Amino acid sequence: MAPLIALIVGTALARIVGLAGISALDGWHPALRVGLAVMFTLTAVAHFVGQRRADLIAMVPPRLPRPDLLVTVTGVLELAGAVGLLVPATARVAAAGLGLLMLAMFPANVSAARRELTLAGRPVTPLAQRTALQIVFVATAAAISFGP
C-alpha cells in the first residue's frame, strides 16, 4: 500500500506546487511524472536495504537464477526510471520502460502470494489486490508515456 500512497501523495503535492506557480509542474501530466518517480524511488530503496532486500530476493520465483542479482538490477532500473521521469525529454521512454519492468516483475508478486511469503514481517499483498494495484501503476506509466 505504501507505493500507492507515494504515488497519490507525490502526484498531489506536485500538482499543488504547479498550481502555486511552478510552471514545470503546471498540469496533471507533469504531476503524475513526479508521483510515479516518488513511488519508484521508494520501491527501489527496498531493493538495497536490510530485511526488505532479503524478502524481495525470496520473492523471486525459484526457477530464476541469481535472485540477488535480479533484485539489484531491478532496483537500479527503478532508480534510473525515476530519474528519467523527471526529465521531460526522457519521461515518455522512462515511463514505457518502467511499465514493461512492472509487467516483467509481476510474476514475482504472483509467486510470493502463492507461496504466502512476507515482506517486512507482514504477509505480501493478496494477489487480487496486488493485481488491481499493478493495473493502476501500469496505467499511470502508460498515461505518462502516451499522454500529452
N, C-alpha and C positions, 0 to 999 in steps of 0.2 A: 504494500500500500504506500510505502514511502516514495517510490518512484512516481506514482500518480500524484501524490501531494506536491512533490518537487515540480512536476510538470505544470500543475494548476497554479501553484503559488508563483513560480518563476514567470509564467506567462502573464498572470495578473499584475505582478509588480512591474514587469517590463511595459505592459500596456499603460499602467498609471504613469510611469515615467514618460512615456510617449505623449500622453495627454497633457502632462505638465510642461511640454515644450521641447523635449529632446527629439528632434526630427528623425534621427536614425531609428527610433522606436515608435514612430507615429504610424500605427496600424496594427491589425491583428497578425499579419504575416510576420513582421519582424519580432513581435512579442512571442509568437509561437516558436520562432527560432531560438530565442533566449530560453524559453521554458524547456524546450527539448534539450538544449545544451546543459542546463542546470540538472535535468534528470539524468543525462548520460554522465555528467561529471560525478554525480552521487553514486550511480551504479558502478562506474569504473573504479572508484576508490575501493569498493568491496573486493575487486579482483586482486588487490595487493596487500590487504590489511588483515592480519590476525585470523581469528576464527572464521570470519566470513569467507576469506580466501579458501580455507580448508573445506568449508561447506560447499563452495562453488566447485571446487575440484571434485568433491564427492558427487555433485550433481551431473557431471559429465557422464553420458552413457558408457557403461563398462566396455563396450566393443570398440570405443575410440582410443587410439594410442595417446600417450603423453598428456593426460588431462591437465597436469600442472602447466605445461606449455600452452595448451589451448586456452586456459583461463588467462594466462599472461597476455597472449596475443589478442584475445578479445577485449581485454581491459585496455590495451594500448589503442586498439581500433576505436573503442568507445571514446577515449580521451581525444584522439585525433579528430573523430567525427564531431565531438562537442566544439572543438576549436573551429573546425570548418563551418559549422552552423553560424558562427558569429561573424564570419567574413562574407559579406554579401556576394562576392564573386564566386565563392565555393559552396555557398549554403545549399543550393539545389543538389549538387553532386553529393555533398556530405549527407544530406537527408536521405537521398536514394540509397547510398551505401549503408547508412545506419538501418534503414528499413530492411534491406537484404540481410544485414547482420542479425537483426532481431528474428527474422524468419529462420535463418540458419541455426540460431541458438535455441529456438523454441523446443526442439526435441529434448534438450537437456531439462527443460521445465516439465515436460511430459514424463520423462524418465524419473525425475525427482519426485513428482507427485505419485507415480505408480509405486515407487519404492518407499514412499512415506518418509522421506528424508526431512531433516530440519535445516533451517537457515537462522543463524544467530540464536540457536536454542529454541526456536519455535517451529512448528510444522510449516513446510513450504505451502504456498498459496494453493488451495484446491484447484484442480485442473479447469473446471468450468469458469471459475473466477479469473484464473490466470489467462485463459483463452480470451475472455472479454477484455481484460487489460491489454493483452497483446494486440487485439484489434484496434483499441484506442491508440496505442503507441505507434503502430504501423500506419494507421490512418493519419496521424499527426505528421509523421515523416512524409507521407505521400502528399499531404496538403502543402507542406513546405516545398517539396520537390516539384510539384506540378501547379502550385498556386500562382498568384500574381507576381 
